């Protein structure tokens, strides 16, 4: 039962990260209320954004304007859902993977990243794994 929860949770997180990275690369505010098609600006229904399943059913196209989104959305979703489920046992590794997934998607889109989101996480990791006996 826990594995099903983890799988579903990872699918929601990955779908949200993909949409956030796509929004940032297209200069869209993250404060929008609904997901929409970047080609026709049509608001997407709830059944249009089900992770992996919607991509397969719609064949990676918008239901309304039939613009092709590309296969990498479904590939990234499925890959990280599986990887995230495996990394779930160690939360530090899972969070690092989520951050790196976001940065890699952003890099694919616009060849630049918001690397400053890593600085607090790297600081936390340095504090968490600090070994005082090294400096003695």
C-alpha positions in Angstrom: 0.0 0.0 0.0 2.8 2.4 0.8 4.4 1.7 -2.6 1.2 2.8 -4.3 1.1 6.0 -2.3 4.8 6.7 -3.0 4.2 6.0 -6.8 1.2 8.4 -6.9 3.0 11.1 -4.8 6.0 11.0 -7.1 3.8 11.2 -10.2 2.1 14.4 -8.8 5.4 15.9 -7.8 7.0 15.2 -11.2 4.0 16.5 -13.1 4.1 19.7 -11.1 7.9 20.1 -11.6 7.5 19.7 -15.3 4.8 22.3 -15.5 6.7 24.7 -13.3 9.9 24.3 -15.5 7.9 24.8 -18.7 6.2 27.8 -17.2 9.5 29.4 -16.1 11.1 28.7 -19.5 8.1 30.4 -21.2 8.1 33.4 -18.8 4.8 32.5 -17.2 4.1 33.4 -13.6 4.0 30.4 -11.2 0.9 32.0 -9.6 -1.5 31.0 -12.3 -4.6 29.2 -11.2 -4.9 26.5 -13.9 -2.6 24.6 -16.3 -3.0 25.7 -19.9 -1.7 24.9 -23.4 1.2 27.1 -24.3 0.1 27.1 -28.0 -3.6 27.9 -27.8 -3.9 29.3 -24.2 -6.8 27.0 -23.5 -7.2 25.9 -19.9 -6.7 22.2 -19.5 -9.2 20.0 -17.8 -8.3 17.8 -14.8 -8.3 14.7 -17.1 -5.8 16.4 -19.4 -3.1 16.5 -16.7 -3.1 13.0 -15.3 0.6 12.1 -15.2 1.8 9.6 -17.9 -1.8 8.5 -18.7 -2.9 11.7 -20.3 0.3 11.8 -22.4 -0.4 8.3 -23.7 -4.1 8.8 -24.3 -3.6 12.2 -26.0 -0.5 11.0 -27.9 1.5 14.0 -26.5 -0.8 16.5 -28.1 -3.2 19.2 -26.9 -6.8 18.0 -26.9 -8.0 21.4 -28.2 -5.4 22.6 -30.8 -3.6 19.3 -31.4 -0.2 21.0 -30.9 2.5 18.4 -30.3 4.2 18.7 -26.9 7.0 16.2 -27.5 7.7 12.8 -26.0 10.1 14.0 -23.4 7.3 15.0 -21.0 6.1 11.4 -20.8 9.6 10.0 -20.7 10.6 12.4 -17.9 7.5 11.7 -15.9 7.7 7.9 -16.2 11.5 7.9 -15.6 11.4 10.0 -12.5 8.3 8.4 -11.1 10.3 5.1 -11.1 13.5 6.6 -9.9 11.7 8.7 -7.2 10.0 5.6 -5.9 13.3 3.9 -5.6 14.9 6.9 -3.9 12.0 7.4 -1.5 13.7 5.4 1.3 16.4 8.1 1.7 14.7 11.5 1.8 17.9 13.5 1.3 18.6 11.7 -1.9 15.0 12.0 -3.1 14.9 15.8 -2.5 18.2 16.2 -4.3 16.9 14.2 -7.2 13.7 16.4 -7.4 15.8 19.6 -7.4 18.1 18.2 -10.1 15.2 17.1 -12.2 13.8 20.6 -12.1 17.1 22.1 -13.1 17.6 19.6 -15.9 14.2 20.3 -17.3 14.8 24.0 -17.1 18.2 23.6 -18.8 16.6 21.6 -21.6 14.2 24.4 -22.3 16.2 27.5 -22.2 19.8 26.5 -21.6 20.0 28.3 -18.3 19.0 27.4 -14.8 18.1 28.9 -11.5 21.1 27.5 -9.7 20.4 29.7 -6.6 17.8 27.2 -5.5 20.6 24.7 -4.8 22.5 27.0 -2.4 20.3 26.5 0.6 20.1 22.8 0.0 23.9 22.5 -0.3 24.2 24.5 2.9 21.8 22.1 4.6 23.8 19.1 3.3 27.1 20.5 4.6 25.6 21.1 8.0 24.0 17.7 8.1 27.1 15.8 7.1 29.7 18.0 8.9 32.3 15.9 10.6 33.9 17.7 13.5 36.7 15.2 13.8 38.2 16.2 10.5 39.3 19.6 12.0 40.9 18.2 15.2 
